[in-house]
Amino acid sequence: VDLCVLAFERFNEDVESDSKLNLKTATNSNLPVAYMNKEDVKVFPEYEEKLRRNDLFVYVRTHPQYVVRVKVDDGVARGFIVLNRLQCANFEVTVGIDYKFTWSCYDISSTRNLVDVSLEIKPKDIQASNEIVKIDSKKIEKALGNTLYGHIITRHERIWLTCAGAEYILRVLELNLEIDEEEDGLSGDFDDAYRGRIVPGTQIFVQKDMGEFEERFVLENVTPREAKKRPSNILDIYCNDGEYFPVKKRLLQPCIALTKSVLDKTESRLRIDVDVDCCTFDRVLLYLIAEAKGTEELSKYKFELEQCGLMLEAAKKLKIRGLQDICESMLGAYESRIREEGISWQEVVDRNENGETLLVIDGMVCDVTRWLPEHPGGNTIIPEQALNQDATVYFELYHASKESFLYLKQLYIGQMKVEDLNKIYNPKPDVLPSQEFLEQLRDFMRPETLKSYKSF
């Protein structure tokens, strides 16, 4: 639903004269709640049941960077949504009747409960204080538990809290979710590793905001957060502005530049530094989630044109070909890499001689040039053993796994021309790939899945 945004603090100033009504249900403008008219809420599926359970959450634009719980209030005119000022900043929306933003219902089915959460805190008006402000972390943690109970919070989200008559600004730093540590990191569901729900039993930890006003306040009665053993299926992605995201390895699989870290089963690669700012990587992460969820979800993926330049740059740095194609398509420069007319054997040989690395596997041509530096087996074994010949046997020998099939889809560029199949050199005609392997490979790489797979 398209709605204008009003800031809670200026509600009656912003609304036109015939709509100047007071909110009936609001008791505290600092609550992390959005207020909407019931007629606007009716566009959301199963809205009555969701409202009854306090499970109606919305997000702005095309993807849920942040989410907020909705309360119905007839004091809000139709066509408006009321947020507090900090929420407006989180959602990056402009206040006023001249701007409309699209709000969608958030599917909470995949949202996990939080084991614990860490936030940094500072007094809201600290710069106006002439005295050292003392903050009791125990009281803050208790107030947060009461305020945020049942709410879904996201890393980097800013929260406005009133406690004992004072106002504070907090930012979510760390989330510890209920995650199955036995999960191998390359399979399973695709729940966000950076969003969760506050439930009974969620531990809340507060630490001092070490910004420019850190010397103006003191945080007392601090409870140190125990160091948790990191799940082996999570990597910390550090952006070039110092922010980081805990991300499931499975989500990072389309990032060819991160292949070695994704496949590393030791604990030596828990941190990866990427030359991408946090806001752009946040949007990249939404793409990766959409791709992981499948073709239908990915078909809905889009972002604003003004973000396209940064997204394209990030896609190239991380070597996410599917995202790169989307960006180039939006910029009018898309050319499909899949050669529908087929590829000749002579072209494969010529391109290999000119510095590229093309492999032929069961009649499929794969361009591994950009992936070669990331190959876990080193960047020399493929050129030495598999160029300009049928590489099917080698692929079965070294890569007979589901993960390898997924990477193969990333690199596929087309089929050999039928008339050239008998020209493919086979140095060991008596050594053939197993029939079981060929059936699995062909089923996984069948044409209808290739055409819908967006990482090409």
Salt bridges, closest charged atoms under 4 A:
GLU13 OE1 - ARG10 NE 3.56
ASP14 OD1 - ARG10 NH2 3.03
GLU39 OE2 - LYS42 NZ 3.07
ASP40 OD1 - ARG78 NE 3.82
GLU49 OE2 - ARG52 NH2 2.46
GLU49 OE2 - ARG53 NH1 3.15
ASP55 OD2 - ARG53 NE 3.11
ASP55 OD1 - ARG197 NH2 2.44
GLU92 OE1 - ARG283 NH2 3.93
ASP116 OD1 - ARG225 NH2 2.51
ASP116 OD2 - LYS228 NZ 3.54
GLU120 OE2 - ARG171 NE 3.00
ASP125 OD1 - LYS124 NZ 3.74
GLU183 OE2 - LYS248 NZ 3.42
ASP189 OD1 - ARG112 NH2 2.92
ASP189 OD1 - LYS248 NZ 2.98
ASP191 OD2 - ARG112 NE 2.76
ASP192 OD2 - ARG195 NH1 2.77
ASP236 OD2 - ARG230 NH1 2.67
GLU243 OE1 - HIS156 ND1 3.41
GLU243 OE2 - ARG171 NH1 3.42
ASP264 OD2 - ARG269 NE 3.26
ASP273 OD1 - ARG271 NH2 3.00
ASP275 OD2 - LYS317 NZ 3.06
GLU313 OE2 - LYS317 NZ 3.10
ASP325 OD1 - ARG321 NE 3.38
ASP325 OD2 - ARG337 NH1 2.74
GLU341 OE2 - ARG339 NE 2.61
GLU347 OE1 - ARG339 NH2 2.86
GLU347 OE2 - ARG351 NH1 3.03
GLU356 OE1 - ARG351 NH2 2.90
ASP362 OD2 - ARG442 NE 2.78
ASP367 OD2 - ARG351 NH2 3.94
ASP420 OD1 - LYS423 NZ 3.22
ASP443 OD1 - ARG446 NH1 3.38
GLU448 OE2 - ARG446 NE 2.93
